[in-house]
Every structure is written in C-alpha cells, then in structure tokens.
C-alpha cells in the first residue's frame, strides 16, 4: 500500500481521469516517477505520429481529449491499412528513417514486426496500471479493440427469423445472394470454436452456394446496403451499426458464435517520438479513447475491461464471442487456407 490508502495500480489508473496539472501529484502518491518523466519527455518531443486503419475523425476527437489532459503534445493520425503500413514500416526502418511512432494492426500482421524486433516491450502494468488482459506479447502490444464479424443482412431482402445458425447460409435459397469477403477472416476465427476440419468443410459448402466475392469489410457493407446481396459474411458489426444509423437497410444476425479479431497497437523501436509514443499507446486503452472510438466507429472491446455497448448487446443476447488467438502464425496459416479456397472459386 502507498500513501492515502491507494494501491499503485489504483493511483496510476486514476491518470485517465486527471488533467496534466495533477499528473505529477498522482505519480508522487504512487511513488512512481517514470510516468511523469514520460510525460515530460513527450512534451519535449512535442508530437506523436500514429498510423491507423481507423478513419481520422475518431483519432482526432480522441486526440482533442488527450490534449486537454496532457497539453503540449500534438497527435498526428494517419489513415493506412495494416498491410501497407507494416510494409512501409519495414522499409523505413531498414533505411533508418522511421516516420511514425505507433501502428495498429490485427494479430495476423504482428509477427512481421516482432521477428525484426521493431515493437518495443514495455512494463505497461507497472508504469501506467494497464489491466493485465490488455497487455499482449510480453508487453510489445496493447489490446485496444475487437472487430467482430457477424452474419449481416439487408432487411429489405431477408429477415431476422431467416438466421438461427450459421448453417442457414447453406440453404439453396441464398444461392448467388451471399456477399463473401475475399480474405475470409471469419473462418480462422470460427475454427477456434468449431475446429479446423468442420470449419473448412463448412466453407466448401458455402462456396457451393455461389457467393459474390468482394474484397474489404467496408466494400462488403456498401454492397449489402445497396442490395447487391441479401446476406454478407465478412463485414463488421460496427460497420453495420454505422450504416444503420445513416438509414441503410442493414442489420446483424443474433447468431453465435460471433467471430472477433483483436486489434493491437504497438510502439515502434526507433520511433522519432518515443515518450509520446508510450503515452499515446497507454491512452488508447483508457475509457476516454474507447468512448471516442465507439462514438465514431462503433468499435470497442467485446469482453473484459471497457466493454463496448455492442459487446454488452452480445452479452445480453447470450451470444458466444470467439476472440482471435494470440498465436499469430497459426492465425496466418488458417487465413491463407481460407483465402486460397475463396480465391479458387470459379
């Protein structure tokens, strides 16, 4: 225990609720000066550059809240998909001119950075009081949110009662009416619940129903909203809620299991603003950032701390949520297998 009867974790967790003026006092009570020195260093750096697949607006609004609590640090978000982002980081690092400080990514891409020692390991629990469940890969990544991949449907072309299980998609009545995202991320995730043999036998049957192949989660929801298909496999629950809010005739089926990817954020070795990178990386695990992420994208944690409203909806509906494993090599193997099967569709 420390002064005032607080544990170190309790005092440090209070950082998210405090402004910059009280940060030093909090660290003093916690007898932990490292967090304060990180903030002081970040102010000297003056900036943090964050590469993310999320639309800039969500990160801009989170940055505005961050700036009120920790003034003196400009947050520069840049929208880029994980694959191109990782490739660019590898190239810049090899050339010795890294221009970003952090990147977010699904689990499947992380190994590329880990193998080259480009994601720093850091004691997030000790320094910032980050919940243990949010610290992955020996501190090299922080678990920020989930991307769930439920069955989605066009409410003008299908109804909720059409879907009681995943097997309903195999009904011949959906032949030529299913939109299937080309990468097939849903199938490695379903394999965690069903096993590999059952999952890929299911995919083979689904392909026999002549789905329409579309690349990308957002293009898939756009096609569903436009009536190009009645059902979609491969878009995200958050995207469904976004389009629904804008008046599109789309909904997600209350059918389990709900596959869900893990998105992590990694602070990079050789980052031009290393202290600011650590401070912002921690920030993305806080309720303030999570609130902005859900407000603009309907993305968030589906289990554990800071569970999102969508996660609570799934809990209330007693739906099984299957969270991606942290075995990135295995997830990549299963993803390649699904992609090859879908790519081979004639």
Order of alpha helices (4+ residues) and beta strands (2+ residues): alpha-alpha-alpha-beta-alpha-beta-alpha-beta-alpha-alpha-beta-beta-beta-beta-alpha-alpha-beta-alpha-beta-alpha-beta-beta-alpha-alpha-alpha-beta-alpha
